[in-house]
Amino acid sequence: MTNIRLYSELLRKRLDPEDTKAENQLGVVVSESQRLSRLITNVLSFAQQDKNKLKLNMTKIHIDKTVDHVLDHFKPLLATKEISFEVESSAPLPILADVDAIGQILGNLLSNVEKYVQEKGHVSIVSSQDSEWTIVLVSDNGPGIPNSQHKKIFDAFHRLSNKLSDGISGTGIGLSISRDLARMHGGDLTIVESTEGASFKLVLPTKGIQK
């Protein structure tokens, strides 16, 4: 999968910028390879967790830079559905976290936006921070999640069923893995009640896991 993504992206850079058809077709290859990579990562994480082998590699990271990096991978996908995005970065302090795990959490949240939010929708990513906690809020204006499902959506293999989500592929473990990764950091991933769409809050301790 890494090689497919690498050579697809290299080829994309060599395309004639005026050949929009070829650009769009290759964009599908790139985006689908990224999607499959996320699915594989989730499955591997779930298997490692089941065997108590899931570990974190804690280093100093900047959450705002991590958000920007993950979002860069999703911009082509969001563009195909004309989903606009807004980022408010207010977390300048470095935190102790596993950058790959945080990227996996954010990737799963944005993957759900790409899958469930209708064309010409909107997503906002807002970070905030103090000396104790670092927070990232990911909100969209999609179909939303019924209050009765707020706890169940974090159960492994649980997937909502409605006319907007039926037929959408997925493993049903993305949110479960994401919440577990957040809790391994000493934080949490929760769904926030909202009047429109779905809103998820990622909370991480700014100074890392305190023993």
Helices and strands as residue ranges (DSSP letters): H 2-14, H 20-50, E 59-61, H 63-80, E 84-88, E 95-97, H 99-116, E 122-129, E 133-140, G 147-149, G 152-154, H 174-184, E 188-192, E 199-205
